[in-house]
């Protein structure tokens, strides 16, 4: 997830809490390093590489082996 976190209270229902636990409670704080991009990961690992922002399937051919896919995610 990229951007400003929503100011929404945490869910009170068990399913909502499970989803927050799975995907995180929001984006991490912004970095002081302008070359560092932070967001919510699709897997629990840390990697370093070239981030490719893909806004549609029309851009998918830009992805190269070893790239980190950055895509929009609507909640």
ABEGO torsion letter per residue (X at the ends): XBEBBBBBBBBABAAAAAAAAAAEAEBBBBBABAABBBBBBABABBBBEBBBBBABAAAAAABBBGBBBBBBBBX
